[in-house]
């Protein structure tokens, strides 16, 4: 009676794992890009009476970060769904 040795296992192809996006990186990148775009828009736009330039940059930048995070989340979910098998 012989026992098969573990050195002679049949060679099989490893199953291909679907690539899943890193959601944290997507969201952080979207927030940073959104803030930068919002800050640039605020600096290039007209001055608003009652708000300093710094306040405008922070408010519009925060709004841009909010929008950027939402858009990045949507893109990440769409990439996640497209990377998985429909079986």
TORKOL-4160 file (C-alpha; in steps of 0.2 Angstrom, whole numbers, padded with zeros to 4 digits, m for minus):
87
<pt num="1" X="0000" Y="0000" Z="0000"/>
<pt num="2" X="0008" Y="0016" Z="m0006"/>
<pt num="3" X="0003" Y="0034" Z="0000"/>
<pt num="4" X="0004" Y="0047" Z="m0014"/>
<pt num="5" X="0017" Y="0060" Z="m0010"/>
<pt num="6" X="0013" Y="0078" Z="m0008"/>
<pt num="7" X="0026" Y="0083" Z="m0020"/>
<pt num="8" X="0017" Y="0076" Z="m0035"/>
<pt num="9" X="0000" Y="0085" Z="m0033"/>
<pt num="10" X="m0009" Y="0088" Z="m0050"/>
<pt num="11" X="m0005" Y="0105" Z="m0057"/>
<pt num="12" X="m0021" Y="0115" Z="m0058"/>
<pt num="13" X="m0024" Y="0133" Z="m0063"/>
<pt num="14" X="m0029" Y="0144" Z="m0048"/>
<pt num="15" X="m0046" Y="0152" Z="m0050"/>
<pt num="16" X="m0045" Y="0170" Z="m0055"/>
<pt num="17" X="m0052" Y="0181" Z="m0041"/>
<pt num="18" X="m0062" Y="0196" Z="m0046"/>
<pt num="19" X="m0053" Y="0213" Z="m0043"/>
<pt num="20" X="m0062" Y="0222" Z="m0030"/>
<pt num="21" X="m0059" Y="0241" Z="m0029"/>
<pt num="22" X="m0053" Y="0248" Z="m0012"/>
<pt num="23" X="m0068" Y="0258" Z="m0007"/>
<pt num="24" X="m0058" Y="0268" Z="0006"/>
<pt num="25" X="m0045" Y="0274" Z="m0006"/>
<pt num="26" X="m0059" Y="0279" Z="m0019"/>
<pt num="27" X="m0069" Y="0289" Z="m0006"/>
<pt num="28" X="m0053" Y="0298" Z="0001"/>
<pt num="29" X="m0047" Y="0302" Z="m0017"/>
<pt num="30" X="m0065" Y="0308" Z="m0021"/>
<pt num="31" X="m0065" Y="0319" Z="m0006"/>
<pt num="32" X="m0048" Y="0327" Z="m0009"/>
<pt num="33" X="m0051" Y="0330" Z="m0027"/>
<pt num="34" X="m0069" Y="0337" Z="m0023"/>
<pt num="35" X="m0061" Y="0349" Z="m0010"/>
<pt num="36" X="m0048" Y="0355" Z="m0022"/>
<pt num="37" X="m0060" Y="0358" Z="m0036"/>
<pt num="38" X="m0072" Y="0367" Z="m0024"/>
<pt num="39" X="m0058" Y="0378" Z="m0017"/>
<pt num="40" X="m0052" Y="0383" Z="m0034"/>
<pt num="41" X="m0069" Y="0387" Z="m0040"/>
<pt num="42" X="m0071" Y="0398" Z="m0024"/>
<pt num="43" X="m0055" Y="0407" Z="m0027"/>
<pt num="44" X="m0059" Y="0410" Z="m0045"/>
<pt num="45" X="m0077" Y="0416" Z="m0042"/>
<pt num="46" X="m0083" Y="0433" Z="m0037"/>
<pt num="47" X="m0082" Y="0439" Z="m0019"/>
<pt num="48" X="m0098" Y="0437" Z="m0009"/>
<pt num="49" X="m0102" Y="0451" Z="0003"/>
<pt num="50" X="m0101" Y="0445" Z="0022"/>
<pt num="51" X="m0089" Y="0431" Z="0019"/>
<pt num="52" X="m0070" Y="0431" Z="0019"/>
<pt num="53" X="m0060" Y="0422" Z="0005"/>
<pt num="54" X="m0055" Y="0409" Z="0018"/>
<pt num="55" X="m0073" Y="0405" Z="0023"/>
<pt num="56" X="m0078" Y="0404" Z="0005"/>
<pt num="57" X="m0064" Y="0392" Z="0001"/>
<pt num="58" X="m0069" Y="0381" Z="0016"/>
<pt num="59" X="m0087" Y="0381" Z="0013"/>
<pt num="60" X="m0086" Y="0378" Z="m0006"/>
<pt num="61" X="m0072" Y="0366" Z="m0003"/>
<pt num="62" X="m0082" Y="0356" Z="0010"/>
<pt num="63" X="m0097" Y="0355" Z="m0002"/>
<pt num="64" X="m0085" Y="0349" Z="m0016"/>
<pt num="65" X="m0078" Y="0336" Z="m0005"/>
<pt num="66" X="m0096" Y="0330" Z="m0001"/>
<pt num="67" X="m0100" Y="0329" Z="m0019"/>
<pt num="68" X="m0083" Y="0321" Z="m0024"/>
<pt num="69" X="m0085" Y="0308" Z="m0011"/>
<pt num="70" X="m0103" Y="0303" Z="m0017"/>
<pt num="71" X="m0097" Y="0302" Z="m0035"/>
<pt num="72" X="m0082" Y="0292" Z="m0030"/>
<pt num="73" X="m0093" Y="0280" Z="m0021"/>
<pt num="74" X="m0104" Y="0278" Z="m0036"/>
<pt num="75" X="m0090" Y="0274" Z="m0047"/>
<pt num="76" X="m0082" Y="0262" Z="m0034"/>
<pt num="77" X="m0099" Y="0252" Z="m0033"/>
<pt num="78" X="m0101" Y="0252" Z="m0052"/>
<pt num="79" X="m0083" Y="0245" Z="m0054"/>
<pt num="80" X="m0086" Y="0232" Z="m0040"/>
<pt num="81" X="m0102" Y="0226" Z="m0049"/>
<pt num="82" X="m0094" Y="0225" Z="m0066"/>
<pt num="83" X="m0079" Y="0215" Z="m0059"/>
<pt num="84" X="m0090" Y="0201" Z="m0052"/>
<pt num="85" X="m0097" Y="0187" Z="m0062"/>
<pt num="86" X="m0115" Y="0187" Z="m0065"/>
<pt num="87" X="m0117" Y="0168" Z="m0061"/>
